[in-house]
Amino acid sequence: LATRLVEQGVEPGDRVAIAGRRSTLAVVAMLATLRARAAFVPIDPAVPQARADHLIEDSGARVLLAGDGADLVTRLSGVTVLSIADEGSAAPGRSPDRPGPSLDDLAYLIYTSGSTGLPKGVPIDHGGLADYLCWASRRYVRGDRLTFPLFTSLGFDLTITSLFLPLITGGTLDIYPEPGGPVDTSLMDVVRANTADFIKLTPSHLSLLRRVGLENSRIRRMVVGGEDLKVPLAAAVSTHLHHAVEIHNEYG
């Protein structure tokens, strides 16, 4: 897929928009974009057409990798649209005739919610991403091989930990596709599957965990971000789990 992007004229530093539900191929699309020395711009397929248009136009994306559920962004003009399913499932070809990215290269461009106006793009370079992931590996993983559930939006910066950390530490990335309804209930799927050792989530997610049975849960390490975490909530969830659990606050 990285070779295909290069053949489409994607140059180092270019932006590649990726819109689609959580899937193995969506992860392939992100890794292929980085291998082509481009930067990915994640777009939640559930966003309104106007927001998707703004993100693509504002980022200057030249190519859109569209996955399952991304029909809303396939009508844009001036952008080459490739299907992740078609491109990602093709037979393996040659590697791109291009060196891998450097620490100064842009890795991804992620947008704020836009609650105070138009969404603003925040550029993250490989140096910053690598610095965080290496720190998180030492702090959270500590040489263990853990299973991480991918159940939050690919367009949410909180997801970066669950997405890349297992891939650089020999762990397992367990992907939970969106259920397709108006509310994403994938957290409940994670609890029922009970395969996760480590989970990255918001305090709102944490509140939901107090309502379900967690007596036999495998979860031993939690990282909480995205919202203000209160001590009483962390204490209540720790008690509810019936076993020792690490809760790390990454907010602010």
Secondary structure in CASP SS format (residue, H / E / C, confidence):
PFRMAT SS
TARGET T0000
AUTHOR 0000-0000-0000
METHOD secondary structure of the structure
MODEL  1
L C 1.00
A H 1.00
T H 1.00
R H 1.00
L H 1.00
V H 1.00
E H 1.00
Q C 1.00
G C 1.00
V C 1.00
E C 1.00
P C 1.00
G C 1.00
D C 1.00
R E 1.00
V E 1.00
A E 1.00
I E 1.00
A E 1.00
G C 1.00
R C 1.00
R C 1.00
S C 1.00
T H 1.00
L H 1.00
A H 1.00
V H 1.00
V H 1.00
A H 1.00
M H 1.00
L H 1.00
A H 1.00
T H 1.00
L H 1.00
R H 1.00
A C 1.00
R C 1.00
A C 1.00
A E 1.00
F E 1.00
V E 1.00
P E 1.00
I E 1.00
D C 1.00
P C 1.00
A C 1.00
V C 1.00
P C 1.00
Q H 1.00
A H 1.00
R H 1.00
A H 1.00
D H 1.00
H H 1.00
L H 1.00
I H 1.00
E H 1.00
D H 1.00
S H 1.00
G C 1.00
A C 1.00
R C 1.00
V E 1.00
L E 1.00
L E 1.00
A E 1.00
G C 1.00
D C 1.00
G C 1.00
A C 1.00
D H 1.00
L H 1.00
V H 1.00
T C 1.00
R C 1.00
L C 1.00
S C 1.00
G C 1.00
V C 1.00
T E 1.00
V E 1.00
L E 1.00
S E 1.00
I H 1.00
A H 1.00
D H 1.00
E H 1.00
G H 1.00
S C 1.00
A C 1.00
A C 1.00
P C 1.00
G C 1.00
R C 1.00
S C 1.00
P C 1.00
D C 1.00
R C 1.00
P C 1.00
G C 1.00
P C 1.00
S C 1.00
L C 1.00
D C 1.00
D C 1.00
L E 1.00
A E 1.00
Y E 1.00
L E 1.00
I E 1.00
Y E 1.00
T C 1.00
S C 1.00
G C 1.00
S C 1.00
T C 1.00
G C 1.00
L C 1.00
P C 1.00
K C 1.00
G E 1.00
V E 1.00
P E 1.00
I E 1.00
D E 1.00
H H 1.00
G H 1.00
G H 1.00
L H 1.00
A H 1.00
D H 1.00
Y H 1.00
L H 1.00
C H 1.00
W H 1.00
A H 1.00
S H 1.00
R H 1.00
R H 1.00
Y H 1.00
V H 1.00
R C 1.00
G C 1.00
D C 1.00
R C 1.00
L C 1.00
T E 1.00
F E 1.00
P E 1.00
L E 1.00
F C 1.00
T C 1.00
S C 1.00
L C 1.00
G C 1.00
F C 1.00
D C 1.00
L C 1.00
T H 1.00
I H 1.00
T H 1.00
S H 1.00
L H 1.00
F H 1.00
L H 1.00
P H 1.00
L H 1.00
I H 1.00
T C 1.00
G C 1.00
G C 1.00
T E 1.00
L E 1.00
D E 1.00
I E 1.00
Y C 1.00
P C 1.00
E C 1.00
P C 1.00
G C 1.00
G C 1.00
P C 1.00
V C 1.00
D C 1.00
T C 1.00
S H 1.00
L H 1.00
M H 1.00
D H 1.00
V H 1.00
V H 1.00
R H 1.00
A H 1.00
N C 1.00
T C 1.00
A C 1.00
D C 1.00
F E 1.00
I E 1.00
K E 1.00
L E 1.00
T C 1.00
P H 1.00
S H 1.00
H H 1.00
L H 1.00
S H 1.00
L H 1.00
L H 1.00
R C 1.00
R C 1.00
V C 1.00
G C 1.00
L C 1.00
E C 1.00
N C 1.00
S C 1.00
R C 1.00
I C 1.00
R C 1.00
R E 1.00
M E 1.00
V E 1.00
V E 1.00
G C 1.00
G C 1.00
E C 1.00
D C 1.00
L C 1.00
K C 1.00
V H 1.00
P H 1.00
L H 1.00
A H 1.00
A H 1.00
A H 1.00
V H 1.00
S H 1.00
T H 1.00
H H 1.00
L H 1.00
H C 1.00
H C 1.00
A C 1.00
V C 1.00
E E 1.00
I E 1.00
H E 1.00
N E 1.00
E C 1.00
Y C 1.00
G C 1.00
END
